[in-house]
Amino acid sequence: MDFYSINGIIHSATQSYLDPGSGSMLVQILLAALLGAGVGIKIFWKNIKAFFTGKKAGEVSTEDPTEVVEDDPTAVPTDSPSPKE
């Protein structure tokens, strides 16, 4: 086989055109896949963690980050007693 026949085979199979809109769509598909995977991991994180640690999903400690606590852990400590005491 000479160069021209190999070149003809390669170029005949790759006669496609990607316009800028196609590139933009590919970027959007990639971003959607990454964000979708992130949301899926966030939703099922307890089950994923339980699978790799060998525990049941119910045994993993569940702490509600939105729970309202009476003592503010971010408050600056004061020397005076709190009004509750």
C-alpha positions in Angstrom: 0.0 0.0 0.0 1.3 3.4 -0.8 0.7 6.7 1.1 -2.1 7.8 -1.1 -4.3 4.8 -0.5 -3.8 4.9 3.2 -4.5 8.6 3.2 -7.7 8.1 1.1 -9.0 5.5 3.6 -8.4 7.7 6.6 -9.9 10.8 5.1 -12.9 9.1 3.6 -13.9 7.9 7.1 -13.4 11.3 8.7 -15.3 13.6 6.4 -17.3 15.4 9.1 -17.7 19.0 10.2 -18.2 20.3 13.7 -19.6 23.8 13.8 -19.2 26.0 17.0 -22.7 25.1 18.1 -21.7 21.4 18.2 -18.7 22.2 20.4 -20.9 24.3 22.8 -23.4 21.4 23.0 -20.6 18.9 23.8 -19.4 21.2 26.6 -22.9 21.5 28.0 -23.3 17.7 27.9 -20.0 17.2 29.7 -21.0 19.8 32.4 -24.4 18.2 32.8 -22.9 14.8 33.3 -20.4 16.0 35.9 -23.1 17.9 37.8 -25.5 15.0 37.6 -22.9 12.7 39.0 -22.2 15.1 41.8 -25.8 15.3 42.8 -26.2 11.6 42.6 -23.2 11.0 44.8 -24.5 13.6 47.3 -27.9 12.0 47.5 -26.6 8.4 47.9 -23.4 9.3 49.9 -24.6 7.4 53.0 -25.3 4.2 51.0 -21.9 4.5 49.2 -20.0 5.0 52.5 -21.9 2.1 54.1 -21.0 -0.1 51.1 -17.3 0.5 51.4 -17.2 0.4 55.3 -19.3 -2.8 55.5 -21.9 -1.2 57.7 -25.6 -0.9 57.0 -26.8 2.5 55.8 -28.9 2.8 59.0 -25.9 2.3 61.2 -24.0 5.3 59.8 -24.4 8.2 62.1 -27.0 10.6 60.8 -26.5 14.2 61.9 -28.9 16.8 60.6 -26.9 19.8 59.6 -30.1 22.0 59.6 -31.1 21.1 63.2 -31.7 24.1 65.4 -29.6 24.0 68.6 -30.1 26.1 71.6 -26.4 26.8 72.2 -24.7 28.5 69.2 -21.4 26.7 68.6 -20.1 29.7 66.7 -20.9 32.2 69.5 -18.0 33.9 71.3 -17.7 32.6 74.9 -18.4 35.1 77.6 -17.4 35.1 81.3 -20.8 36.0 82.5 -23.3 33.2 83.0 -26.0 32.8 80.4 -29.5 34.1 81.2 -30.9 30.6 81.1 -29.1 29.6 84.3 
